[in-house]
């Protein structure tokens, strides 16, 4: 049992008070060559058992379920997709354990609400984005500031059809962490390095980086 009785009780309380609509979790996993896949599956099964009416879990293998994996753009295991009545582009690459368990729980709750926890001004600006953007948030399970950055990125993805939020465990995806020179976390990388910053920034600052990256991309595409 990964979640003790006290944690289960707290989660039951959170889910009953805050969850609105059903949430579908899709876990992409494999039995061989993945140290955390089994634990991730066990953790999610325990989470589902706390609120089985509103949280559903489907487990896929990128090898056996190629069509589904391609549809969701899965390239690594374990990868978790948190979706509602549609795919908001939220991905978690790695095991959401330790302090990152908060990211998982808040992601589930926010997706269940079908609306982002952001200011009206932020939502309005995010809705103007009309080209695909990816916000990668590099995290570790022992980082106290990482959940805030990850949850902001998830909310941005819920707010905009063109934003994808990929939360990446840096210690499990060391090759990606090296590519993007992750020294401190949370490190946020927008569209593979068009803009990047370190630290859990307030909503306005986070938005500023996203919008400046958007404007830069538009200029590069000759659309500005």
C-alpha positions in Angstrom: 0.0 0.0 0.0 1.6 3.2 -1.2 -1.0 5.6 0.2 -1.5 5.2 4.0 -4.9 5.5 5.6 -4.4 9.2 6.6 -3.5 10.2 3.1 -6.4 8.2 1.7 -8.7 10.0 4.0 -7.4 13.4 3.1 -7.7 12.6 -0.6 -11.2 11.3 -0.2 -12.1 14.7 1.4 -10.4 16.7 -1.4 -12.0 14.7 -4.2 -15.5 14.8 -2.7 -15.4 18.5 -2.2 -13.5 19.7 -5.3 -14.0 17.3 -8.1 -16.8 18.2 -10.5 -16.7 16.0 -13.7 -15.0 12.6 -14.5 -11.3 12.4 -15.2 -9.6 9.8 -17.4 -6.0 8.8 -16.6 -4.1 7.1 -19.3 -0.8 5.5 -18.2 1.7 4.4 -20.8 4.0 1.8 -19.4 6.1 -1.2 -20.0 7.2 -4.2 -17.9 10.9 -4.3 -19.1 13.5 -1.6 -18.9 11.4 0.8 -16.8 12.1 1.0 -13.1 9.2 3.2 -12.1 6.5 2.0 -14.4 5.2 -0.7 -11.9 5.1 1.8 -9.0 3.3 4.4 -11.2 0.6 1.9 -12.1 0.2 0.8 -8.4 0.0 4.4 -7.3 -2.6 5.4 -9.9 -4.7 2.3 -9.1 -4.8 3.3 -5.4 -5.8 6.8 -6.4 -8.6 5.5 -8.5 -9.9 3.3 -5.7 -10.4 6.5 -3.6 -12.8 8.0 -6.1 -13.8 5.3 -8.6 -16.9 7.1 -9.7 -15.0 10.1 -11.0 -11.5 8.8 -11.8 -10.9 6.1 -14.4 -7.5 4.5 -15.3 -6.5 3.0 -18.6 -3.1 1.3 -18.9 -1.4 1.1 -22.3 1.9 -0.3 -23.7 3.6 1.8 -26.4 4.7 -1.4 -28.0 1.3 -3.2 -28.0 -1.0 -0.2 -28.3 0.8 1.8 -31.0 -2.2 3.6 -32.4 -3.2 5.0 -29.0 0.4 5.9 -28.2 0.8 7.7 -31.5 -2.5 9.6 -31.0 -1.2 10.9 -27.6 2.4 11.5 -28.9 3.9 9.1 -26.4 7.7 8.7 -26.6 8.6 7.7 -23.1 7.5 5.5 -20.2 6.0 6.0 -17.8 3.9 8.9 -19.2 0.6 9.8 -17.7 -2.1 11.7 -19.6 -4.7 13.5 -17.5 -7.8 14.3 -19.6 -11.4 15.2 -19.1 -14.1 15.2 -21.8 -11.2 15.9 -24.1 -7.4 15.9 -24.2 -6.0 19.1 -22.7 -2.5 18.3 -23.7 -1.4 17.5 -20.1 1.4 14.9 -19.8 3.5 13.8 -16.8 6.7 12.0 -17.8 7.9 10.0 -14.8 6.6 8.8 -11.5 4.5 11.6 -9.7 5.8 10.6 -6.2 7.1 12.6 -3.3 6.2 16.3 -3.5 5.1 15.8 -7.1 2.1 13.8 -5.8 0.6 17.2 -5.1 0.9 18.0 -8.8 -0.9 14.8 -9.8 -3.8 15.5 -7.3 -4.2 19.1 -8.3 -4.0 18.2 -12.0 -6.8 15.7 -11.5 -8.9 18.2 -9.6 -8.4 21.0 -12.1 -9.2 18.9 -15.1 -12.3 17.7 -13.3 -13.5 21.4 -13.1 -13.0 21.8 -16.9 -11.7 25.3 -16.4 -8.4 26.8 -15.4 -7.6 28.4 -12.1 -6.3 31.6 -13.6 -7.3 35.3 -13.8 -9.7 36.4 -16.5 -6.9 38.5 -18.0 -4.6 35.5 -18.3 -7.3 33.3 -19.8 -8.1 36.1 -22.3 -4.5 36.4 -23.5 -3.9 32.6 -23.6 -7.0 32.3 -25.9 -5.3 34.5 -28.5 -2.5 31.9 -29.0 -3.2 30.3 -32.4 0.0 28.2 -33.0 1.1 25.0 -31.1 3.1 25.7 -28.0 4.7 23.3 -25.5 5.5 24.2 -22.0 8.0 21.7 -20.5 8.4 21.9 -16.7 11.4 20.0 -15.3 10.8 18.9 -11.8 12.1 16.5 -9.1 10.2 14.7 -6.4 12.0 16.6 -3.6 11.5 20.1 -5.0 9.1 22.2 -2.9 8.6 24.9 -5.6 8.1 22.5 -8.5 4.4 21.7 -8.0 3.4 25.3 -8.2 5.2 25.7 -11.6 3.8 22.4 -12.9 0.2 23.3 -11.9 0.5 26.7 -13.6 1.6 25.0 -16.8 -1.4 22.6 -16.5 -3.8 25.5 -16.0 -2.3 27.2 -19.1 -2.9 24.0 -21.1 -6.6 23.8 -19.9 -7.0 27.5 -20.9 -5.7 27.2 -24.4 -6.3 24.5 -27.1 -2.9 25.3 -28.5 -0.8 24.8 -25.4 0.5 21.5 -24.2 2.0 21.1 -20.7 4.7 18.4 -20.3 5.8 17.9 -16.7 9.2 16.1 -16.9 10.9 14.4 -14.0 14.5 15.5 -14.5 16.0 12.5 -12.6 14.1 10.0 -14.7 14.7 11.8 -18.0 18.3 12.7 -17.6 18.9 12.9 -21.4 16.2 15.7 -21.7 17.6 17.4 -18.6 21.1 17.5 -20.3 19.7 18.7 -23.6 18.0 21.6 -21.8 20.8 22.2 -19.4 18.7 21.7 -16.3 20.8 22.6 -13.3 18.1 23.9 -11.0 14.4 23.0 -10.8 11.7 23.9 -11.6 13.1 24.8 -15.0 10.5 25.8 -17.6 11.3 25.5 -21.3 8.9 26.8 -23.9 8.9 25.3 -27.4 12.3 23.6 -27.0 14.1 26.7 -25.9 12.4 29.7 -27.6 12.1 30.9 -24.0 13.1 29.4 -20.7 13.4 30.4 -17.0 14.0 28.9 -13.6 11.8 29.0 -10.5 8.1 29.0 -9.6 7.1 32.4 -11.0 3.9 34.2 -10.3 1.1 33.8 -12.8 1.8 37.2 -14.5 5.5 36.5 -14.9 4.9 33.0 -16.3 2.4 34.5 -18.7 4.9 37.1 -19.8 7.4 34.4 -20.8 4.7 32.4 -22.7 3.4 35.5 -24.6 6.9 36.7 -25.5 7.8 33.2 -26.8 4.5 33.3 -28.8 5.3 36.7 -30.3 8.8 35.5 -31.2 7.5 32.4 -32.9 5.0 34.5 -34.9 7.8 36.8 -36.0 9.9 33.8 -37.1 7.0 32.4 -39.0 6.5 35.8 -40.7 3.0 36.2 -39.1 3.6 39.1 -36.9 
